[in-house]
Amino acid sequence: MNDKSLKQWQEVVGNLTGVKDDHFMITLEFTTVWTVEVPRISKDLVKKLKGMIGKQIGVLCTDIPGKEVLVREIKKRKKK
């Protein structure tokens, strides 16, 4: 298993399978058998991430005050 902390302006994309909160860092688990840590900036972030388990997501760490960790759901495009 690959463990690493996401650095500023790094993004991770994958299918989220688990979220662990240790009050300082949040460990995100992905189906590709790897994990990544992001800073725990709020309880709301933990709640949001737990609600995204099973979804394809992107997580980006920034240096923007108040937006240090950005999370997005990746929607699958339908083929025409």
C-alpha positions as CSV (number, residue, x, y, z in Angstrom):
1,M,0.0,0.0,0.0
2,N,1.4,3.4,-0.9
3,D,1.0,6.0,1.9
4,K,1.8,9.7,1.3
5,S,0.7,13.1,2.2
6,L,-0.7,15.2,-0.5
7,K,1.4,18.4,-1.0
8,Q,0.3,21.8,-2.2
9,W,-1.0,21.8,-5.7
10,Q,-1.0,18.0,-6.0
11,E,-4.2,16.3,-6.9
12,V,-5.3,12.7,-6.5
13,V,-8.1,11.1,-8.5
14,G,-9.7,7.7,-7.9
15,N,-12.6,5.7,-6.5
16,L,-12.9,6.5,-2.8
17,T,-13.4,3.4,-0.6
18,G,-12.6,4.7,2.9
19,V,-12.0,7.8,5.1
20,K,-10.1,7.7,8.4
21,D,-10.1,10.8,10.7
22,D,-7.3,11.1,13.4
23,H,-8.1,14.7,14.3
24,F,-5.0,16.0,12.6
25,M,-4.9,14.3,9.2
26,I,-7.6,12.6,7.1
27,T,-6.5,9.3,5.4
28,L,-8.3,8.6,2.1
29,E,-8.4,5.0,0.8
30,F,-8.8,4.3,-2.9
31,T,-9.7,1.1,-4.8
32,T,-6.3,1.0,-6.4
33,V,-4.9,-0.1,-3.0
34,W,-3.3,3.1,-2.0
35,T,-3.9,5.8,0.5
36,V,-3.2,9.5,0.8
37,E,-3.3,11.9,3.7
38,V,-4.7,15.5,3.6
39,P,-4.9,18.1,6.3
40,R,-8.0,18.0,8.5
41,I,-9.3,21.5,8.1
42,S,-12.8,21.0,9.4
43,K,-15.3,18.4,10.6
44,D,-17.4,19.4,7.5
45,L,-14.6,18.1,5.2
46,V,-14.6,14.7,7.0
47,K,-18.4,14.5,6.7
48,K,-18.3,15.5,3.0
49,L,-15.6,12.9,2.2
50,K,-17.4,10.1,4.1
51,G,-20.5,11.0,2.0
52,M,-18.4,10.4,-1.2
53,I,-17.3,6.9,-0.4
54,G,-17.9,4.7,-3.5
55,K,-17.7,7.7,-5.9
56,Q,-15.0,8.7,-8.3
57,I,-13.4,11.9,-6.8
58,G,-10.6,14.3,-7.2
59,V,-8.9,15.9,-4.1
60,L,-6.6,18.9,-4.6
61,C,-4.5,20.6,-1.9
62,T,-3.9,24.3,-2.3
63,D,-2.3,27.3,-0.6
64,I,-5.6,29.3,-0.8
65,P,-6.7,30.4,2.7
66,G,-10.0,28.8,3.5
67,K,-9.8,26.4,0.6
68,E,-6.8,24.4,1.5
69,V,-8.4,21.1,0.4
70,L,-10.8,21.1,-2.6
71,V,-12.9,18.0,-3.4
72,R,-14.8,17.3,-6.6
73,E,-16.9,14.4,-7.8
74,I,-16.0,13.1,-11.3
75,K,-19.0,12.5,-13.3
76,K,-18.9,9.9,-16.1
77,R,-19.7,11.2,-19.5
78,K,-22.2,9.4,-21.5
79,K,-21.1,8.3,-25.0
80,K,-23.2,9.7,-27.8
